[in-house]
């Protein structure tokens, strides 16, 4: 897949790309981009975010879900969520709407 020129915001809705295989091992995820044949790893929080990227909810909603789950400031959660979402978009692992 090609890099995404789009900038991800909390209003963005992300959908996992169809040509990315996913396997969870011990609470962490391994992603395989079939187009580039590259592997990507996600820690447990990144894996939780991956599950939430179903193309239905914007990142602001996902931020709220994470804030209810983890003991961290919502602003910090938002910053980390946007950083991961942008990295996933740049790698072509998600589609951004």
C-alpha positions, 0 to 999 in steps of 0.5 A, a space after each residue: 500500500 502507499 503512504 497516506 497524504 491525509 492528516 488524521 484528526 479526532 474527527 477521522 474515522 479509520 477502517 482497517 485495510 482489507 489486505 492486512 492480516 492480523 494475529 493476536 499473540 499474548 495480548 499483542 497484535 502482529 499485522 502483515 501488510 500483504 501489499 508490502 509484505 511488511 510486519 508491524 507489531 502492536 502492544 496491548 493498548 495498540 491492539 485494543 485500538 486496532 479492534 476499535 478501528 472498525 470504520 463506524 466511530 470517529 477517533 474522538 469516540 475511541 478516545 472516550 472509550 479508552 479514557 473509560 478503560 485506562 487511567 490516563 489523562 484524556 488529552 494524553 490518550 488523544 495525543 497517543 491515539 492520534 500518533 498511532 492512527 497517523 502511523 497506521 495511515 502512513 503505513 497504509 494499514 487503515 483507510 481514513 474517512 
